[in-house]
Amino acid sequence: MVAHADDEVIGIGGLLAFHAQRGDSVHVVHATTGGRGDPDARHEDIEAMRQQEGVDALAALGIDPPTTLGFQDGSLSGCERELATALGELFAEHTPGLLYTFHRGEYHADHRAIAAAACKARDFLEAACRILLFGVNQAVPFGDLYDYSDLVAVKQRALACFRSQLAYLDFATKVMQRDQAATVNVELPEVTHAELLAEVDRETWPAHIGKLDAFVT
């Protein structure tokens, strides 16, 4: 569950490729339509373009097209109640055994709103559901490394699908460098790239949200 098409690939594209390779059922949810992703108006229909980029990137990872909830970019901090309702319905419908979403310390307000709304909807998750939190523009404090070194090329292909966004910033290169830097203290030469996540459960999730609130302005 993420805010924008590209968030899940930036944060956990390697892990998603791993799940697809293993044959797991993966359901990706984008909260927003991507309408504010083209501030210089370089493209004719940025919403359609960004949503197609999201479909293409997931296909590169081996994953089916996402569900898009239809919220507007930049609006999520004022929609946490509606978001929590929508997420609760999705949780109840799909009964995931593993949930990936943002940790609360993200810089982007839309990301923090998703983190809070998902936590509010936690009672709709099965008690045994694992909850793993990741970051896009802020690393997860005290997180665990998930090695995806054998899937680096797959994540790179998926990142390259976001042409409308890469026209503004080469975040694809930075993402791969960040994932490589995460392994700085790993002595195994075959481990070159990893994604950083923190695990919570339904009982400890609210404390995670509250603890990191103090670092968010």
PEVENUR-V317694 format. One record per pair of residues at least 12 apart in sequence whose C-alpha atoms are under 7 Angstrom apart, sorted by the first residue. I is the first residue (numbers start at 0). GAP is how many residues later the second one is. Records with the same first field share a line. If there is no record, write none. Layout:
# PEVENUR-V317694
I: GAP + GAP
This chain:
# PEVENUR-V317694
0: 27 + 28 + 29 + 99 + 100
1: 27 + 28 + 29 + 99 + 112
2: 27 + 28 + 29 + 107 + 108 + 111
3: 26 + 27 + 28 + 30
4: 25 + 45 + 46 + 49
5: 48
6: 129
8: 149 + 150
9: 126 + 165
10: 123 + 124 + 125
11: 183
12: 142
13: 134 + 137 + 138 + 141
14: 133
15: 45
16: 44 + 45
19: 41 + 42 + 43
25: 37
26: 39
27: 38 + 39
28: 37 + 38 + 39
29: 36 + 37 + 38 + 39
30: 37 + 38 + 39 + 40
31: 36 + 37 + 38 + 39 + 40 + 41
32: 14 + 18 + 35 + 37 + 38 + 39 + 40
33: 12 + 13 + 16 + 39
34: 12 + 37 + 38
35: 37
36: 128
52: 108 + 109
55: 105
56: 101 + 102 + 104
57: 100
59: 94 + 97 + 98
60: 93 + 94 + 97
73: 36
75: 34 + 37
76: 32 + 33 + 36
79: 33 + 37
80: 36
82: 34
83: 33 + 34 + 36 + 37
86: 31 + 34
87: 33 + 36
90: 33 + 34
91: 32 + 33
94: 30 + 31
95: 33
96: 31 + 32 + 33
97: 31 + 32 + 33
98: 31 + 32 + 33
99: 31 + 32 + 33
100: 14 + 31 + 32 + 33
101: 12 + 13 + 31 + 32 + 33
102: 12 + 30 + 31 + 32 + 37
103: 105 + 108
104: 33 + 107 + 111
105: 29 + 31 + 32
106: 30 + 31
115: 93
118: 86 + 87
121: 80
129: 71
130: 68 + 69 + 70
131: 65 + 66 + 67 + 68
132: 64 + 65 + 66
133: 62 + 63 + 64
139: 56 + 57 + 58
142: 53 + 54 + 55
143: 52 + 53 + 54
144: 49 + 50 + 51 + 52
145: 48 + 49 + 50
146: 44 + 46 + 47 + 48
147: 45 + 46
148: 42 + 43 + 44 + 45
158: 13
159: 12
178: 14 + 15 + 16
179: 12 + 13 + 14
181: 12
